[in-house]
Amino acid sequence: MKTVKEGEVRKREILMVARELFVTKGYEQTSVNDILKIVDIAKGTFYYYFASKEAVLAAIILDIVEEGAKRAERILKDQSVPLIDRIMMAIMAQSPEFEGSEEIRDQMHKVENAKLEQLYTKAMLKRMTPLLEVAVAEGIAADLFHLDYPRETIETILLLGHMLFDCNIMDWEMDAYPVKVKGFLANMERMLGTRAGELEDFLQMFA
């Protein structure tokens, strides 16, 4: 049991060091040896936990999804905040900005790393959809939302939000975003079956 515990600590240490290096030094510029030097382990120990540097990046991406999901959970539990606000804030908490890590995000979007983008998207949907299903069910019970396919609607909103508002995917000019956001929120109102203008307050964040 002690060995398992120590192994988990060592694996977490590798991930923490690698994440810091990827952000500060750059993914391409970081070597496995750079990680080894800081963690102070042998190469064999590294490869015991991870098959490659890309495998480390994949684990970091899953960590990021989990961190966003935990932020969303905390937001959704706060009954002092109106339900629609909680839902929007929870969606925004699972942001592709990755805590300011442009380097990690850029690596995901490279053609040769398309499977990392897929990994993030699948993990994000799997983790976030059940959380939002509970909140949407609350809205249906309160006669705030009117829709026939809650799960599918949530998946659509999460996927569209991720694809539309990640600059590295769509390559839109920043001054185009207010209109894009307005259109997205209007369509989100329709998908949720809530009253028109219910989400207008969130436009101020993108003004």
C-alpha positions in Angstrom: 0.0 0.0 0.0 2.8 2.4 0.8 4.5 1.7 -2.6 1.2 2.5 -4.3 0.9 5.8 -2.4 4.5 6.8 -3.1 3.9 6.0 -6.8 0.9 8.2 -6.9 2.9 11.0 -5.4 5.8 10.5 -7.8 3.4 10.5 -10.8 1.8 13.7 -9.6 5.2 15.3 -9.1 6.1 14.5 -12.7 2.8 16.1 -14.0 3.2 19.2 -11.9 6.8 19.8 -13.1 6.0 19.0 -16.7 3.0 21.4 -16.7 5.1 24.2 -15.3 7.8 23.6 -18.0 5.3 23.3 -20.8 3.8 26.7 -19.8 7.0 28.6 -19.1 9.5 27.0 -21.5 7.2 25.6 -24.2 6.1 22.1 -25.0 8.4 21.6 -28.0 11.3 23.2 -26.1 10.8 20.9 -23.1 12.6 17.6 -23.2 12.0 14.5 -21.0 15.5 15.2 -19.6 14.4 18.6 -18.5 11.6 17.0 -16.5 14.0 14.4 -15.1 16.4 17.0 -13.8 13.8 18.9 -11.8 12.0 15.8 -10.4 15.4 14.1 -9.8 14.5 10.7 -11.2 16.0 8.2 -13.6 14.7 8.0 -17.1 13.4 4.5 -16.4 11.3 5.8 -13.6 9.7 8.4 -15.9 8.9 5.7 -18.5 7.4 3.5 -15.8 4.7 6.1 -15.4 4.4 7.6 -18.9 5.1 6.2 -22.3 6.2 9.5 -23.8 6.1 13.3 -23.4 2.8 13.3 -25.3 1.4 10.9 -22.7 2.3 13.4 -20.0 0.5 16.2 -22.0 -2.6 14.0 -22.3 -2.6 13.4 -18.5 -2.3 17.2 -18.0 -5.3 17.8 -20.3 -7.4 15.3 -18.3 -6.3 17.1 -15.1 -7.4 20.4 -16.6 -10.8 19.0 -17.4 -11.2 17.7 -13.9 -10.1 21.1 -12.4 -12.8 22.9 -14.5 -15.4 20.3 -13.5 -14.7 20.9 -9.9 -15.0 24.6 -10.3 -18.3 24.0 -12.1 -19.5 21.7 -9.2 -18.8 24.4 -6.6 -20.7 27.0 -8.7 -23.7 24.8 -9.3 -24.1 24.1 -5.6 -24.3 27.7 -4.7 -28.1 28.1 -4.2 -27.7 31.9 -3.5 -27.0 32.4 -7.2 -29.9 32.3 -9.7 -30.0 29.0 -11.6 -29.4 30.4 -15.1 -26.4 32.3 -13.8 -25.0 29.2 -12.2 -25.4 27.2 -15.4 -23.6 29.9 -17.5 -20.8 30.3 -15.0 -20.4 26.6 -14.7 -20.0 26.3 -18.5 -17.5 29.2 -18.5 -15.6 27.5 -15.7 -14.7 24.6 -18.0 -12.7 27.0 -20.2 -10.2 26.0 -23.0 -8.0 28.8 -21.7 -6.3 26.3 -19.4 -5.4 28.7 -16.6 -3.5 31.0 -19.0 -1.5 28.2 -20.6 -1.5 29.2 -24.3 1.3 26.6 -24.9 -0.9 23.6 -23.8 -3.9 24.8 -25.8 -1.8 25.4 -28.9 -0.4 21.9 -28.8 -3.9 20.5 -28.7 -4.9 22.3 -31.9 -1.9 21.2 -34.0 -2.9 18.8 -36.8 -0.5 16.1 -35.6 -2.1 16.4 -32.1 -5.7 16.1 -33.2 -6.2 13.2 -30.8 -5.4 15.5 -27.9 -8.1 17.8 -29.0 -10.4 14.8 -29.2 -9.3 13.6 -25.8 -10.1 17.0 -24.2 -13.5 17.2 -25.9 -14.6 13.7 -25.0 -13.4 14.1 -21.4 -15.0 17.5 -21.0 -18.4 16.2 -22.3 -18.3 13.1 -20.1 -17.5 15.1 -17.0 -19.6 18.2 -17.5 -22.8 16.8 -19.1 -24.0 15.0 -15.9 -23.4 18.1 -13.8 -25.4 20.3 -16.1 -28.2 17.7 -16.5 -29.0 18.1 -12.8 -29.1 21.9 -13.1 -31.2 21.8 -16.3 -33.6 19.3 -14.6 -34.0 21.9 -11.8 -34.8 24.5 -14.4 -37.4 22.3 -16.0 -39.0 21.6 -12.6 -39.1 25.4 -12.0 -40.8 26.0 -15.4 -37.7 28.0 -16.4 -36.7 25.6 -19.2 -38.9 23.8 -21.8 -37.1 21.2 -23.8 -37.5 17.6 -24.9 -33.8 16.4 -25.0 -31.9 17.8 -22.0 -28.8 15.7 -22.3 -28.4 16.2 -26.1 -29.1 19.9 -25.7 -26.3 20.2 -23.0 -23.9 18.3 -25.2 -24.7 20.6 -28.1 -24.2 23.7 -26.0 -20.9 22.5 -24.6 -19.5 21.5 -28.0 -20.6 24.7 -29.8 -19.2 26.8 -27.0 -15.9 25.1 -27.1 -15.6 25.3 -30.9 -17.0 28.8 -31.3 -15.1 30.6 -28.7 -11.6 29.1 -28.9 -9.7 31.6 -31.1 -7.2 29.0 -32.1 -9.9 26.8 -33.7 -12.0 29.4 -35.6 -9.4 32.1 -36.2 -11.9 34.9 -36.0 -10.9 38.5 -35.3 -11.6 39.6 -31.8 -14.0 42.4 -32.8 -16.3 39.8 -34.3 -16.8 38.1 -31.0 -19.6 40.3 -29.5 -21.9 39.4 -32.4 -20.9 35.7 -32.2 -21.6 35.6 -28.5 -24.9 37.4 -28.9 -26.0 34.9 -31.5 -24.8 31.9 -29.5 -26.7 33.1 -26.4 -29.9 33.7 -28.4 -29.6 30.2 -29.8 -28.9 28.8 -26.4 -32.1 30.4 -25.1 -34.0 28.6 -27.9 -32.4 25.3 -27.2 -33.2 25.5 -23.5 -36.7 26.8 -24.2 -36.4 29.8 -21.9 -37.6 33.3 -22.5 -35.9 35.6 -25.0 -33.3 37.9 -23.4 -32.8 35.6 -20.4 -29.0 35.4 -21.1 -28.5 39.1 -22.2 -26.7 40.0 -19.0 -23.8 37.7 -20.0 -23.1 39.9 -23.1 -21.5 42.5 -20.8 -18.6 40.1 -20.2 -17.7 40.4 -23.9 -18.5 44.1 -24.5 
